[in-house]
Amino acid sequence: MEHPAVFTVEESKRICGALPGGHVKNLLLRNKKNEFWLLCALQDTAVDMKELAGKIDSGRLSFANRDQLQELLGLEPGAVSILAVVNDTGNKVKVVLESGVLACDRVNFHPLRNDVTITVKTEDLLRFLDAWKHKPQEVQL
């Protein structure tokens, strides 16, 4: 679905909310050692960074900055996508999937740009991640 660029979950809900399937948000996170995690969670899931850090054994987490997002995943802010693992040629980013995402038959997300939303079967997303050597860690949030 092509649409105007969206930058927040609220904008996405208003524009894409009628699409069937789970709607996700993707966040690139880092710790003080500059280790990186790409979190894919349902858009309404509250992400407690301290809780998540304990579950993935990362130490304190914060959001990656614009330069890190560009360098690691080739993306601009607002266009973070689980599909960006194709740009992680150094395999520096670990993928984390919220269990709610895995419970969905289909998920909706941006395909490396925030003016399009695609729907993908969750099983196909998992095959894609496996093909790009990014086995996800599942977490309950």
C-alpha positions in Angstrom: 0.0 0.0 0.0 1.5 3.3 -1.1 0.7 6.3 1.2 2.1 9.6 2.5 5.3 9.1 4.6 4.5 8.2 8.2 6.9 8.8 11.1 4.8 7.7 14.1 2.7 4.8 15.1 -0.3 7.1 15.4 0.1 8.2 11.8 0.5 4.7 10.6 -2.6 3.6 12.5 -4.6 6.4 10.9 -3.4 5.6 7.3 -2.8 1.8 7.4 -4.9 0.6 10.3 -7.4 -1.2 8.0 -4.8 -3.6 6.6 -5.4 -7.1 8.0 -2.6 -8.6 10.1 -0.4 -7.4 12.9 1.1 -3.9 12.5 4.7 -3.6 13.7 7.2 -1.1 14.7 10.9 -1.6 14.3 13.5 0.0 16.5 17.3 0.0 16.2 18.8 -0.1 19.7 22.3 -0.1 21.0 24.2 -0.5 24.3 27.3 1.3 25.6 29.5 -1.2 23.9 28.0 -0.3 20.5 26.3 -3.7 20.1 23.1 -3.4 18.2 19.6 -5.0 18.2 16.8 -4.6 15.7 13.5 -5.0 17.7 10.3 -5.8 15.8 7.3 -5.5 18.0 3.6 -5.0 17.6 2.8 -1.3 17.2 0.8 -1.2 20.5 3.4 -3.0 22.6 4.9 -0.8 25.2 8.6 -1.3 25.1 10.3 -1.0 28.5 13.9 -0.7 27.6 15.1 -1.8 31.1 12.9 -4.9 30.9 14.0 -5.7 27.3 17.7 -5.2 28.3 17.3 -7.9 31.0 15.6 -10.3 28.6 18.3 -10.0 25.9 21.2 -9.6 28.3 22.4 -6.4 26.7 23.0 -4.0 29.5 21.4 -0.5 29.3 19.8 0.2 25.9 19.2 3.4 24.0 18.2 4.2 20.5 20.9 4.1 17.8 21.6 7.5 16.3 21.1 8.6 12.7 24.7 7.9 11.6 24.6 4.3 13.1 21.2 3.7 11.4 22.7 4.8 8.1 26.0 2.9 8.5 24.6 -0.4 9.7 21.3 -0.7 7.9 21.4 2.0 5.1 18.3 3.7 6.4 17.0 7.1 7.4 15.0 7.7 10.6 11.4 6.8 10.1 12.1 4.0 7.7 13.5 1.4 10.1 12.5 -2.0 8.8 13.1 -5.7 9.6 14.0 -6.1 5.9 17.1 -3.9 6.5 19.0 -7.0 7.6 19.9 -7.3 3.9 22.2 -4.2 4.4 23.8 -5.6 7.6 26.6 -7.3 5.6 28.9 -7.4 8.7 26.1 -9.2 10.7 26.5 -6.6 13.5 22.8 -6.4 14.3 20.9 -9.0 16.3 17.2 -9.4 15.5 14.7 -9.5 18.4 11.0 -10.4 17.7 8.3 -9.8 20.2 6.3 -13.0 20.7 3.1 -11.1 19.7 4.6 -10.6 16.2 5.2 -14.4 16.0 1.5 -15.0 17.0 0.3 -13.2 13.9 -0.4 -15.0 10.7 0.6 -11.9 8.7 2.5 -8.7 9.6 2.5 -5.2 8.1 5.6 -3.0 8.0 7.6 -0.6 5.8 9.9 -2.1 3.2 12.9 0.2 3.8 10.9 3.4 3.2 8.1 4.9 5.1 5.7 5.8 2.3 4.8 2.2 1.6 3.5 -0.6 3.8 3.6 -4.3 2.9 1.9 -7.4 4.3 4.0 -10.5 4.6 3.2 -13.9 6.1 5.0 -14.3 9.4 6.4 -17.7 8.3 7.9 -16.0 5.2 9.4 -13.3 7.3 11.1 -16.0 9.4 12.4 -17.7 6.2 13.7 -14.3 5.0 15.6 -13.7 8.3 17.1 -17.2 8.2 18.2 -16.7 4.6 20.1 -13.5 5.6 21.7 -15.3 8.6 19.7 -13.2 11.2 18.1 -15.9 13.5 15.8 -13.9 15.7 15.6 -14.0 19.5 12.0 -14.2 20.7 11.0 -12.1 23.7 7.8 -11.6 25.6 7.1 -7.9 26.3 
